[in-house]
Amino acid sequence: MKKVILSTLLMILACIGTIYAGSNVSRGNLKSLKQRPELREQMDKMILSMFDIDIMMNKTHELDYEILQEDAERILQAIGEIRAKDRHKIFYKHLKNLEEPTQELLKYSKKQDPLVSKYADQIFDACFKCHSIYRKNPLY
């Protein structure tokens, strides 16, 4: 339920362009995400893929492993872009925490294995943990 609420809220906010409004990053040498469009753009890409994964995990019929694979690949690409643009390595640990379950989700989606759901939950947990550190409200 937590992941449904989180992803729904994040998707709504991303769609109306306010997901990063009021960003409050606690590290001294990092500008707010609102002022870092190069990071914000990649995070927007990730949130759309994560919302898609959440929809897949909550479907009542068979999973579409091809869509899950595409979403995992987009998240991994965005992680790479963020990592390259994160000059101060502020998000290093958080990206690693997100990358590992995303790689597993990609692996299991290629095998069409239902274990993908385990890794989808870990992806949402990694997002929530990072947001809980760097945002006033971790659900946004």
Contacts in CASP RR format, 6 or more apart in sequence:
PFRMAT RR
TARGET T0000
AUTHOR 0000-0000-0000
METHOD contacts of the structure
MODEL  1
MKKVILSTLLMILACIGTIYAGSNVSRGNLKSLKQRPELREQMDKMILSM
FDIDIMMNKTHELDYEILQEDAERILQAIGEIRAKDRHKIFYKHLKNLEE
PTQELLKYSKKQDPLVSKYADQIFDACFKCHSIYRKNPLY
2 124 0 8 1.000
2 128 0 8 1.000
3 54 0 8 1.000
3 57 0 8 1.000
3 120 0 8 1.000
3 121 0 8 1.000
3 124 0 8 1.000
4 54 0 8 1.000
4 58 0 8 1.000
5 139 0 8 1.000
6 124 0 8 1.000
6 127 0 8 1.000
6 128 0 8 1.000
6 139 0 8 1.000
7 50 0 8 1.000
7 51 0 8 1.000
7 54 0 8 1.000
7 124 0 8 1.000
8 51 0 8 1.000
8 54 0 8 1.000
9 139 0 8 1.000
9 140 0 8 1.000
10 19 0 8 1.000
10 47 0 8 1.000
10 50 0 8 1.000
10 51 0 8 1.000
10 127 0 8 1.000
10 139 0 8 1.000
10 140 0 8 1.000
11 47 0 8 1.000
11 48 0 8 1.000
11 51 0 8 1.000
13 19 0 8 1.000
13 140 0 8 1.000
14 44 0 8 1.000
14 47 0 8 1.000
14 48 0 8 1.000
14 51 0 8 1.000
19 43 0 8 1.000
19 44 0 8 1.000
19 47 0 8 1.000
19 140 0 8 1.000
20 32 0 8 1.000
20 33 0 8 1.000
20 34 0 8 1.000
20 40 0 8 1.000
20 43 0 8 1.000
21 34 0 8 1.000
22 32 0 8 1.000
22 34 0 8 1.000
22 136 0 8 1.000
23 32 0 8 1.000
23 33 0 8 1.000
23 34 0 8 1.000
23 134 0 8 1.000
23 135 0 8 1.000
24 32 0 8 1.000
24 134 0 8 1.000
24 135 0 8 1.000
24 136 0 8 1.000
25 31 0 8 1.000
25 32 0 8 1.000
25 33 0 8 1.000
25 90 0 8 1.000
25 134 0 8 1.000
26 133 0 8 1.000
26 134 0 8 1.000
27 88 0 8 1.000
27 90 0 8 1.000
27 134 0 8 1.000
29 88 0 8 1.000
30 36 0 8 1.000
30 88 0 8 1.000
30 90 0 8 1.000
33 39 0 8 1.000
33 40 0 8 1.000
33 43 0 8 1.000
33 134 0 8 1.000
34 40 0 8 1.000
36 85 0 8 1.000
38 85 0 8 1.000
39 82 0 8 1.000
39 85 0 8 1.000
39 86 0 8 1.000
42 78 0 8 1.000
42 79 0 8 1.000
42 80 0 8 1.000
42 81 0 8 1.000
42 82 0 8 1.000
42 85 0 8 1.000
43 78 0 8 1.000
43 82 0 8 1.000
45 74 0 8 1.000
45 77 0 8 1.000
45 78 0 8 1.000
46 74 0 8 1.000
46 75 0 8 1.000
46 78 0 8 1.000
46 79 0 8 1.000
48 74 0 8 1.000
49 70 0 8 1.000
49 71 0 8 1.000
49 72 0 8 1.000
49 74 0 8 1.000
49 75 0 8 1.000
49 78 0 8 1.000
50 71 0 8 1.000
50 75 0 8 1.000
50 123 0 8 1.000
50 124 0 8 1.000
50 127 0 8 1.000
52 67 0 8 1.000
52 71 0 8 1.000
53 68 0 8 1.000
53 71 0 8 1.000
53 72 0 8 1.000
53 105 0 8 1.000
53 120 0 8 1.000
53 123 0 8 1.000
54 120 0 8 1.000
54 124 0 8 1.000
56 63 0 8 1.000
56 64 0 8 1.000
56 67 0 8 1.000
56 68 0 8 1.000
56 71 0 8 1.000
56 120 0 8 1.000
57 63 0 8 1.000
57 116 0 8 1.000
57 117 0 8 1.000
57 120 0 8 1.000
57 121 0 8 1.000
63 114 0 8 1.000
63 116 0 8 1.000
65 109 0 8 1.000
65 110 0 8 1.000
65 112 0 8 1.000
65 116 0 8 1.000
66 109 0 8 1.000
68 105 0 8 1.000
68 109 0 8 1.000
68 116 0 8 1.000
69 106 0 8 1.000
69 109 0 8 1.000
69 110 0 8 1.000
72 102 0 8 1.000
72 103 0 8 1.000
72 105 0 8 1.000
72 106 0 8 1.000
72 109 0 8 1.000
73 106 0 8 1.000
75 98 0 8 1.000
75 102 0 8 1.000
75 123 0 8 1.000
76 99 0 8 1.000
76 102 0 8 1.000
76 103 0 8 1.000
76 106 0 8 1.000
79 95 0 8 1.000
79 98 0 8 1.000
79 99 0 8 1.000
79 102 0 8 1.000
80 95 0 8 1.000
82 91 0 8 1.000
82 95 0 8 1.000
83 91 0 8 1.000
83 92 0 8 1.000
83 95 0 8 1.000
86 92 0 8 1.000
86 95 0 8 1.000
91 130 0 8 1.000
94 126 0 8 1.000
94 129 0 8 1.000
94 130 0 8 1.000
94 133 0 8 1.000
97 126 0 8 1.000
97 129 0 8 1.000
97 130 0 8 1.000
98 123 0 8 1.000
98 126 0 8 1.000
98 127 0 8 1.000
98 130 0 8 1.000
100 122 0 8 1.000
101 119 0 8 1.000
101 120 0 8 1.000
101 122 0 8 1.000
101 123 0 8 1.000
101 126 0 8 1.000
102 119 0 8 1.000
102 123 0 8 1.000
104 118 0 8 1.000
104 119 0 8 1.000
104 122 0 8 1.000
105 116 0 8 1.000
105 119 0 8 1.000
105 120 0 8 1.000
105 123 0 8 1.000
108 115 0 8 1.000
108 116 0 8 1.000
108 119 0 8 1.000
109 116 0 8 1.000
128 138 0 8 1.000
128 139 0 8 1.000
131 138 0 8 1.000
131 139 0 8 1.000
131 140 0 8 1.000
132 138 0 8 1.000
END
